[in-house]
Structures are given as C-alpha cells and as structure tokens.
Amino acid sequence: MLLRFSIASIAAWLMAACGGGPAAPVESAADVEPPVTAQADEPPDAPAEGEHAAEGNFAIAAVPQPPFAVGGQGRTEVSLEGRNGYHVNQEYPIELRVQAPPGVELAKASFARADASVFEEARAVFPVVFTPREAGRKEFTGELSFSVCNEQNCLMERRPVTFAVDVP
C-alpha cells in the first residue's frame, strides 16, 4: 500500500508535536522576521564566544572545552537554543554530523537526540569527543538539522557548524 503525505498533513503533525493548536504554514527562518526587542538606536547584542548562527528564533554555538593535547581526549559542546518564544522541537529527528580534519579521530561523527547530554525545550547540547593525533590548528565542519517551534509554527532548519581547536 502506497502512503501519500501532503505538506498540510506534515505541517499538522509538526504542530501537534510542538504543543498542538491549529496547523499553521511551515515557514523557513528566512520568511519569519524576529520581533524587535531593542530600541532603534541600540546596537544588537554581540554574539557569545563560539556562537555560529543566531537567526532571531534560535542560536547555534560550538564551544571547545580545553585543554587539548596530542593523544588526549578533547571535547567541544555544540548547542542549539530556542529564542524569542521558540523552543527545541522535542519530536523532530534532530541530527548533528561532524567531519574531523586530518590528524584527528572522532569518537562519533553522527549524533541524534539520544546522544545529547542535554535535550530539553530550552536547549539541546551535543558533546563532540575527539582525539588529536598531531599538533596544530584543527578546523572541524559539520551540519545541524533541527526544528524550533512556537505557538504558531515550526521552523525546520539545516545549518552549518564549524569550530576550531589549537593543539599544542
């Protein structure tokens, strides 16, 4: 039996997963203007150390946890945080994929909800564990697929994640 799903039925399912209410159109972050929270003459907040993407409704950060040493285990925490009334969708199949640079071994390259050290509506945190096999600056790349929701809609996103560590 062949099952067919319409965009409307998928949007309705996502809304139910985000806390119910009537289904609203699913929009991308590019289609949604974040609410204005500062006076026109105030500068926007500076991004936190390690922050890579702040789209108004969410922020992604990759924060290395030094010290790092050749042959020693290193760690970076990659986090997603909901903002402006948005929360991490608890039902969406969140996924983080990381590629290590040459000279580094990853303990794990793909992360799902079960791999998170924290997974709650306010934020999700993934510990990326690695072992440097040589000294130098090591630049990691990756991608985070996720959804954040508010009372009216859910945003499904795929964003790049990058971070670097210096190994003495």
C-alpha positions as CSV (number, residue, x, y, z in Angstrom):
1,M,0.0,0.0,0.0
2,L,1.4,3.4,-1.0
3,L,1.1,6.2,1.5
4,R,0.9,9.8,0.4
5,F,1.5,12.7,2.6
6,S,0.7,16.3,1.8
7,I,2.6,19.3,3.0
8,A,-0.5,20.2,5.0
9,S,-0.6,16.9,6.8
10,I,3.1,17.1,7.6
11,A,2.6,20.6,9.0
12,A,-0.4,19.5,11.1
13,W,1.8,16.7,12.5
14,L,4.6,19.1,13.3
15,M,2.2,21.5,15.1
16,A,0.8,18.6,17.2
17,A,4.4,17.7,18.1
18,C,5.1,21.3,19.1
19,G,2.3,21.6,21.5
20,G,-0.9,21.4,19.5
21,G,-3.1,24.1,18.2
22,P,-4.3,24.5,14.6
23,A,-1.8,23.9,12.0
24,A,-0.1,27.0,10.5
25,P,2.0,27.1,7.4
26,V,5.5,25.8,7.9
27,E,8.0,28.6,7.2
28,S,11.7,28.8,6.9
29,A,13.6,31.2,9.2
30,A,14.2,33.4,6.1
31,D,10.4,34.0,5.9
32,V,10.0,35.0,9.5
33,E,11.0,38.4,10.9
34,P,12.1,38.2,14.5
35,P,10.3,40.5,16.9
36,V,12.0,43.8,17.6
37,T,13.4,43.7,21.1
38,A,15.8,46.7,21.2
39,Q,15.3,50.4,20.6
40,A,16.3,51.6,17.1
41,D,19.3,53.4,18.4
42,E,20.6,50.4,20.4
43,P,23.2,48.2,18.8
44,P,22.3,44.5,18.6
45,D,23.8,42.1,21.2
46,A,27.3,40.8,20.4
47,P,27.3,37.0,19.7
48,A,28.6,34.9,22.6
49,E,32.0,33.2,22.3
50,G,31.7,30.2,20.0
51,E,28.3,31.2,18.6
52,H,28.0,30.5,14.9
53,A,24.4,31.3,14.0
54,A,21.8,33.5,15.6
55,E,18.7,33.8,13.4
56,G,16.5,35.6,15.9
57,N,14.5,32.5,16.8
58,F,17.4,30.2,17.5
59,A,21.2,30.2,18.2
60,I,23.8,27.6,17.5
61,A,27.1,27.6,19.4
62,A,30.2,25.3,19.3
63,V,32.3,25.9,22.4
64,P,35.6,24.0,22.7
65,Q,36.4,22.7,26.2
66,P,40.2,22.9,26.6
67,P,42.9,21.8,27.3
68,F,43.8,19.9,24.2
69,A,46.9,17.6,23.8
70,V,48.2,15.2,21.1
71,G,46.9,11.8,22.0
72,G,44.5,13.2,24.7
73,Q,40.7,13.2,24.5
74,G,39.2,16.6,23.6
75,R,35.7,17.8,23.6
76,T,33.6,20.6,22.0
77,E,29.9,21.2,23.0
78,V,27.6,22.0,20.1
79,S,24.4,23.5,21.3
80,L,21.0,24.7,19.9
81,E,18.9,27.2,21.9
82,G,15.4,28.5,21.1
83,R,14.9,32.3,21.3
84,N,12.0,34.8,21.1
85,G,9.4,32.3,22.2
86,Y,10.7,29.4,20.1
87,H,11.7,26.1,21.7
88,V,13.6,23.0,20.5
89,N,11.1,20.7,18.9
90,Q,11.1,17.5,21.1
91,E,9.6,15.3,18.3
92,Y,11.7,16.3,15.3
93,P,14.5,13.9,14.5
94,I,17.4,16.3,15.3
95,E,20.8,15.3,13.8
96,L,24.3,16.7,14.1
97,R,27.0,15.4,11.6
98,V,30.7,16.4,12.2
99,Q,33.7,15.9,9.9
100,A,37.1,15.9,11.6
101,P,40.2,17.5,9.9
102,P,43.2,15.4,9.1
103,G,45.1,14.3,12.1
104,V,42.0,14.0,14.3
105,E,39.9,10.9,15.2
106,L,36.2,11.4,16.2
107,A,34.7,9.1,18.8
108,K,31.4,9.6,16.9
109,A,30.6,11.5,13.7
110,S,26.8,11.5,13.7
111,F,24.6,12.4,16.7
112,A,20.9,12.0,17.3
113,R,18.6,13.0,20.2
114,A,19.8,10.1,22.3
115,D,23.4,11.3,22.1
116,A,22.6,14.7,23.6
117,S,23.9,15.5,27.1
118,V,21.0,17.9,27.4
119,F,17.8,17.7,25.4
120,E,15.0,19.9,26.6
121,E,12.7,22.6,25.2
122,A,15.1,25.4,26.1
123,R,18.2,23.8,24.5
124,A,20.0,20.7,23.1
125,V,23.7,20.1,23.7
126,F,25.8,17.5,21.9
127,P,29.3,16.6,23.2
128,V,31.7,16.1,20.3
129,V,34.6,14.0,21.6
130,F,37.8,13.6,19.5
131,T,41.5,12.7,19.8
132,P,44.1,14.8,18.1
133,R,47.0,12.7,16.7
134,E,49.1,15.7,15.7
135,A,49.7,19.3,16.9
136,G,48.3,22.4,15.1
137,R,45.1,24.2,14.5
138,K,42.3,21.7,13.7
139,E,39.2,23.0,12.0
140,F,36.0,20.9,12.1
141,T,33.0,21.2,9.9
142,G,29.5,19.8,10.1
143,E,25.8,20.4,9.9
144,L,22.9,20.5,12.3
145,S,19.4,19.6,11.2
146,F,16.7,20.6,13.6
147,S,13.3,22.2,14.2
148,V,12.3,25.0,16.6
149,C,8.7,25.9,17.3
150,N,6.5,28.5,18.9
151,E,2.7,28.5,19.5
152,Q,2.0,29.4,15.8
153,N,4.6,27.5,13.7
154,C,7.6,25.3,13.5
155,L,10.8,26.1,11.6
156,M,12.7,23.2,10.0
157,E,16.4,24.2,9.5
158,R,19.7,22.8,8.4
159,R,22.7,24.9,9.3
160,P,26.5,24.6,9.0
161,V,28.5,24.1,12.2
162,T,32.2,24.9,12.3
163,F,34.8,25.1,15.1
164,A,38.5,25.1,15.6
165,V,40.8,24.0,18.3
166,D,44.5,24.6,18.8
167,V,46.5,21.5,19.8
168,P,50.0,22.4,21.3
